[in-house]
């Protein structure tokens, strides 16, 4: 009987360790998701800024030559 109890206790300890590991991994995943979301927002903002900067620029062929030509 004592051998079975010690084996059950060993399994319970391993299960506790596994539960702790799963919780820690979950925390890492949540942090990574938050980081990815923040980086995605920054990327979208940078893309929007880049489009704003490049949109009003006229092509060289569309520009009228200066009056002295």
C-alpha positions as CSV (number, residue, x, y, z in Angstrom):
1,X,0.0,0.0,0.0
2,X,2.8,2.4,0.9
3,X,4.4,1.9,-2.5
4,X,1.1,2.8,-4.3
5,X,0.8,5.9,-2.2
6,X,4.3,7.0,-2.9
7,X,3.8,6.4,-6.7
8,X,0.5,8.5,-6.5
9,X,2.4,11.2,-4.6
10,X,5.1,11.2,-7.3
11,X,2.5,11.5,-10.0
12,X,0.8,14.3,-8.2
13,X,4.1,16.2,-7.9
14,X,4.8,15.8,-11.6
15,X,1.3,17.0,-12.4
16,X,1.8,20.1,-10.2
17,X,5.1,20.8,-12.0
18,X,3.4,20.4,-15.4
19,X,0.6,22.7,-14.4
20,X,3.1,25.3,-13.3
21,X,5.0,24.9,-16.6
22,X,1.7,25.3,-18.6
23,X,0.8,28.4,-16.7
24,X,4.3,29.9,-17.3
25,X,4.1,29.1,-21.0
26,X,0.6,30.6,-21.2
27,X,2.0,33.9,-19.6
28,X,4.8,33.9,-22.3
29,X,2.2,33.4,-25.0
30,X,0.1,36.3,-23.7
31,X,3.1,38.6,-23.6
32,X,4.0,37.6,-27.1
33,X,0.5,38.3,-28.4
34,X,0.6,41.7,-26.7
35,X,4.0,42.5,-28.3
36,X,2.8,41.3,-31.7
37,X,-0.4,43.5,-31.4
38,X,1.7,46.5,-30.4
39,X,4.2,46.0,-33.3
40,X,1.3,45.5,-35.8
41,X,-0.2,48.8,-34.7
42,X,3.1,50.5,-35.1
43,X,3.7,49.0,-38.5
44,X,0.2,50.1,-39.6
45,X,0.9,53.7,-38.3
46,X,4.3,53.7,-40.1
47,X,2.7,52.5,-43.4
48,X,0.0,55.2,-43.1
49,X,2.7,57.8,-42.5
50,X,4.7,56.6,-45.5
51,X,1.6,56.7,-47.7
52,X,0.9,60.3,-46.5
53,X,4.4,61.3,-47.3
54,X,4.5,59.7,-50.7
55,X,1.0,60.5,-51.9
56,X,1.4,64.2,-52.6
57,X,4.6,63.8,-54.5
58,X,4.2,64.4,-58.2
59,X,6.0,62.3,-60.8
60,X,8.8,64.0,-62.6
61,X,6.9,63.8,-65.8
62,X,3.9,65.6,-64.3
63,X,6.0,68.6,-63.2
64,X,6.0,71.7,-65.4
65,X,9.4,72.9,-66.3
66,X,10.6,76.2,-64.7
67,X,9.8,79.4,-66.7
68,X,13.4,79.9,-68.0
69,X,13.2,76.7,-70.2
